[in-house]
């Protein structure tokens, strides 16, 4: 009987840890899938993929530039 209680306690602890770490695990799997998909897209259509990557990078740089200018214009 004690063996079953210890087993149930360990199972409960592992399920709690899995529930706590699930967003991090899913985030890692999503990032890895996107990385693999990017590599696959670079093999199939390099020009289109590089254009899309460049567009995303330029959009993020524009957003950074816009926030930086807004922060500098803000009175202190």
N, C-alpha and C positions, 0 to 999 in steps of 0.2 A: 504494500500500500504506500509506503514511504517513497518507494521508487517512482510510482506514478505521480505523486505530488511534486517530487523534484523535477520529473520530466515535464509536467504541466507548467511549473514555474519557469523553467528554462524556455519552453515554447512561448510562453507569454512574453518573456523578456525579449526574445528574438523577434517576435511579431511587432513589439513596440519599437524596437530599434529599426526594423525594416520600414515601418510606417514613418518614422522620423527621418530616415535617410532616403526615402523614395523620391522626393523632388530632386535631390542631388544626383541620384543614380539616373533618373529619367533625363535630367539636363545633360549629363555626360553622354548618354546614349544618343540624344538628339544632336549634340555637337559632333559626335563621331560620325553619325549618319550624314550630316551636312558636309563634313569634310570629305567623306567618301563620295558623296554625290557631286561635289565640286570637282574632284579628280576625274570622275567618270565623264562629267560634262566637258572638262578640258580635253579629254581624249576624243569625244564625239564632235564637238563644235567649239574649237578654241576661240575663234573670233567673237562669237556671240557671248561666250562665257566671260572672256576678258572684258568685253564691253560692259556686261552686267556688273562685274566686280568693280570696274572703274567707276561706274555710275553710283554704286553703293558707297564707295570710299569718298567720292566727291560730295555726295549728299551729307555724309557724316562730317566731313571737313567743313562744309558750308554751315552746318548746324553749330559746330564748335565755334566757328568764326562769328556767327550771329550772337551766340551767348556771350562770347568774350567781349564783343563790342557793347552789348547791353550792360554787362557788368562794369565796364570802364565808364560808360555814360551815366551810370547811377551815382547820385550824389552820396557822399560819405558822411 
